[in-house]
Amino acid sequence: MRSALLLIPLLALGACERAAGPPETTAVVEDAEPAAAPGAEPAFRPASFVGRWAAEPGLCADGAWLFRTDGVSTAGEVSCAFRSVTATASGYRIDATCAAEGEETSSEITLAMTDPAPPQSMTVSGGPWAGPITLMRCPG
């Protein structure tokens, strides 16, 4: 009987040690993107409109439009924050909030890209601009 009484505290002590340790877990980690095959291009490519664009090459230094993945700003003090960007067959359709001349408006902007990759020109329609504007990619 005495040995049975000694065994009970030992079993309780063993149970406490197991409970005190970190719980055993199995983590499942999934890649955000599948691995690219050797020699293949990476899965993520920035949108082809990202970069500096101008109506003519001479404006690249001081009059370029700066397109980012999340917005655009122009030398004419127009800026737009992109709420959503959707790729289309010819370019992109963008839902944006634009600020121009002290006014903020919701706008839909369409970017029609030229065919070669990367595109060397694009036509911007919609937004706070008066009409379609064709821009050329600035070097660098």
C-alpha positions in Angstrom: 0.0 0.0 0.0 2.8 2.3 0.9 4.4 1.9 -2.6 1.1 2.7 -4.2 1.0 6.0 -2.2 4.5 6.9 -3.4 3.6 6.1 -7.0 0.6 8.5 -7.1 2.7 11.7 -6.5 5.3 10.5 -9.0 2.6 10.1 -11.7 1.1 13.5 -10.8 4.6 15.1 -11.1 5.1 13.5 -14.5 1.7 14.8 -15.7 2.6 18.4 -14.5 6.0 18.3 -16.3 4.2 17.4 -19.6 1.6 20.1 -19.1 4.2 22.7 -18.2 6.2 22.2 -21.5 5.2 23.9 -24.7 2.3 22.2 -26.5 3.2 20.2 -29.5 2.0 21.9 -32.7 2.4 21.2 -36.3 2.8 24.3 -38.4 1.7 24.3 -42.0 3.5 26.9 -44.1 2.3 27.6 -47.6 4.3 29.5 -50.1 2.6 32.8 -51.1 3.5 32.0 -54.7 4.6 28.8 -56.2 8.3 28.5 -56.8 9.4 29.5 -60.3 11.0 26.9 -62.5 14.7 27.4 -63.0 15.4 30.1 -65.6 11.8 31.4 -65.4 10.9 34.9 -64.6 9.7 35.6 -61.0 6.0 35.4 -60.4 5.6 39.0 -59.3 6.2 41.7 -61.8 5.4 45.4 -61.0 2.6 46.8 -63.1 3.9 47.9 -66.5 2.7 51.5 -65.9 5.0 52.0 -62.9 7.7 54.6 -63.7 8.3 58.1 -65.0 6.3 59.2 -68.1 6.1 62.5 -70.1 4.2 63.9 -73.0 7.5 64.4 -74.9 11.1 63.5 -74.1 12.1 67.1 -73.2 9.6 67.0 -70.3 11.2 64.0 -68.6 13.5 66.2 -66.4 10.9 68.6 -65.0 7.5 67.6 -66.3 7.2 63.9 -65.9 4.3 62.1 -64.3 5.4 59.6 -61.6 3.2 56.4 -61.7 3.5 54.1 -58.6 1.6 51.0 -57.9 -0.6 53.0 -55.5 -0.9 56.3 -57.3 0.3 59.0 -59.7 1.5 62.5 -59.3 2.1 65.1 -62.1 4.3 68.2 -62.4 1.0 70.0 -62.8 0.2 69.3 -59.1 -2.4 66.6 -59.8 -2.2 63.6 -57.6 -4.3 60.5 -57.4 -4.4 57.7 -54.9 -5.4 54.3 -56.5 -8.1 52.5 -54.6 -8.1 49.5 -57.1 -6.2 48.6 -60.2 -7.6 46.1 -62.7 -5.7 44.7 -65.6 -7.6 44.7 -68.9 -6.8 43.4 -72.4 -5.3 46.7 -73.4 -3.9 48.0 -70.1 -5.5 48.9 -66.8 -8.7 50.3 -65.3 -8.1 52.3 -62.1 -10.5 53.5 -59.5 -8.9 56.5 -57.8 -9.3 59.5 -55.6 -7.7 62.5 -57.3 -6.8 66.0 -56.0 -6.5 68.8 -58.5 -6.8 72.6 -58.0 -7.8 72.1 -54.3 -10.7 69.7 -55.2 -10.8 66.0 -54.4 -12.9 63.8 -56.7 -13.5 60.1 -57.3 -12.2 59.1 -60.7 -12.0 56.2 -63.1 -8.7 56.3 -65.1 -7.9 54.1 -68.1 -4.4 53.3 -69.2 -4.0 51.9 -72.7 -0.5 50.4 -73.1 1.5 49.9 -76.3 2.2 46.3 -77.2 5.9 45.7 -76.7 7.0 44.8 -73.2 7.9 47.0 -71.4 5.5 49.5 -73.0 7.1 52.6 -74.4 3.9 54.7 -74.5 0.5 54.7 -72.9 -2.6 56.7 -73.3 -4.3 58.0 -70.1 -8.0 58.7 -70.3 -10.5 59.8 -67.6 -9.5 61.2 -64.2 -9.1 64.9 -63.7 -7.5 65.4 -67.2 -9.3 67.2 -70.0 -8.9 64.4 -72.6 -6.8 61.4 -73.6 -3.1 62.1 -73.1 -0.4 60.0 -74.7 2.7 59.7 -72.5 6.2 58.3 -73.4 8.3 56.3 -70.9 11.2 58.4 -69.6 14.7 56.8 -69.7 16.1 55.4 -66.4 
